[in-house]
Amino acid sequence: MGSLSIWHWIVVIAVVLLLFGRGKISDLMGDVAQGIKAFKKGMQDDEKTAEKPDSMKALDHNATPNTPARSDIGSKAV
């Protein structure tokens, strides 16, 4: 009693096609595909930017942490 037969599915599909039309459904599918492509491109861009700070940290570790900056040298009171 709770399951839908093949005739129910045919009626539902026919109503959807009548309401939205063939052109709107294909446009919707195209928009979904563009969204997926944009999402994948964004994920690749995020991975590239995540890799860059690691190389920058390696450069920061080479600097001596106790060396004051030039602006700090003249501002200290004696």
Phi, psi and omega in degrees: 000328184276344183270157179261138179276176180297327181291325176297316180295322178296317179295317180298315179296319179296318179295318179298316179295323179291320182288313187264335181076161184289324182292319181292322180292318179292324175296319179297318179294323177295319178295321178296317180297319178295323177295319178295318178297317180295322178295315179296319179295320177296322178294321178293321178295322178296321179293322180292319180288333178289331180283330183296315181298332179297318179290328178290325178296324180297324178289324180292329181290338180283338181284150178276128186286338185270358180280121180286155177286161182301323182291335180281337184295313183279344186270352182282135178274141182256000000 
